[in-house]
Amino acid sequence: MTNAPWWSQAVFYQIYPRSFADGNGDGTGDLAGISSRLDYLVELGVDAIWISPFQRSPQVDHGYDISDHCDVDPLFGTLADFDSMLAGAHERGLRVTIDMVPNHSSDQHPWFQRALASGPGSPERELYVFRDGLGEHGELPPTNVASLFGGPAWTRVTEPDGQPGQWYFHLFAAQQPDWNWGNEAVLEEFRRVFRFWLDRGVDGFRIDAGDALIKHPAYRGDDPLMPLIRKDPNSPVHRIYRELRKVMDSYPGERMAVLEMGGDREVLTSLVRPDEMHLYFNFPFMHSREWDDDKTLAEAIDLALWMRGSTGTPPTWVTDNHDTPRSVTRYGSHVQLAGDYVPTTGDPAPPTTDLTLGTRRARAMALALLSLPGAAYIYNGQELGLPNVDDLPEELLQDPVWERTGHQERGRDGCRIPLPWGGAEPPYEFSPTGTSTWLPQPTDWAPRSVAAQRGDPDSMLARYRHLLALRRAHPALRTGAVTWLPRPPHTIGYERTCFAGEHPGAAVIEVWLNLGTTPIALPSGEILASSAPVTDTLPADTAAWVRTR
Ligand code: BGC
């Protein structure tokens, strides 16, 4: 065995708390619901969970607008519910990581309220990004930067004297003002918040918008990401992450953090370092391609491996999360680029979506996801093969993106539908019979429920369990080297081996993924797993793990 830290090879399961399981029967998932389904996660075979925000929040962005970082929102329960969930997870050997949202707070956060009340030039305003407007009366925003959620990134406030006044910066919704990380008090406050949860026993954090903390508010172009200082290796962001790392390292038990960040090679290397945060999400792997574009998929894999070689940061593999249309739907779309597919008004689903095809491909992609070295993330419902729900009635849409884009983009609700656990009709045992869930579930999801799939050895759920068990049994699926094999066009083929001396005698496994339309020959060896029946050839849209030694 090796001494690799647990997080460097772990499979994390992302829980979107509204949508995982409802413990109190109000139609919205909560912490008690998570507690009640921990055995399911053990049975699935994951190592850890990441819970999206459950802290106190007005819920404008479903919890990503936090008004008290050290309390639980009543919608999700209490701190006692959190402690009991955490204890239940630890008893079962599951690690628990939670979302940390350092880029912005809610506009209801007491510090922002105080900043509003204290007026221009006050120390309270220095905690956020306030600027005077342009124009004769300050009536124009300080820059023309747009919010990532649509509309301008600046909102004008009314001053304590009742007059229109300064503007504040918000990368996301207006109710999510950005902190000024140039202010030492913000760092000190987050040290306190980290300690609060580390003291309670969490194993780590997912850092929301981790590449956005340091701003360049004077930037006047129209690229929303340019005001963020991301590429400067001397950026103060390194000090911030080093300071937070010190806090984490002062606790026993290999606490960790994964950064949500986008970007190219330069951005990635400038932000992830061994003495800063531990992992980052490999979004190019999720976003990079049309289905048969093996070249960009291979490049995304190479980028992560290059990062490992260059900075020592283990790769992290992900295809689904709460911000992206579900992969079953993306892979079933013939014309849309995976990462660019955004359902728009009047076009609830791309006309070419073929869910049977998308499901077949998602089953295949799971074999790539779970066979690469490093950590992997599974988003709740991915293991059930849930599709995106793109026909929610407009009046039920909740994502702030819908309003902020003037009803041009439907937003992310479609990948956040409550999970089906059993039964023949909604709410599928997510909530008690007769309860309306916070977003409605499709009426044809009974065959996709956990109970329905549990009894079917060929179901997506059974496949995930099998793959996760194999990943535990075979270290070459989670550590070591990736060696590209000579491969026909539109295929991915690599050999997986442990590093020398790491796990003597461990199996050597070839991974093949056919993204094209022509069957390809498989190497001789033992088929450990395949996403569809295979013989000595691998059909289109299918993947296999073959033990060759
Ligand atoms: C989260 C989103 C959230 C945004 C603002 C993201 O990157 O993943 O769900 O809306 O940050 O907090």
Residues whose N, C-alpha, C, O or C-beta is under 5 A from the ligand:
A	BS01	BGC	D61 Y64 F172 D208 A209 D323
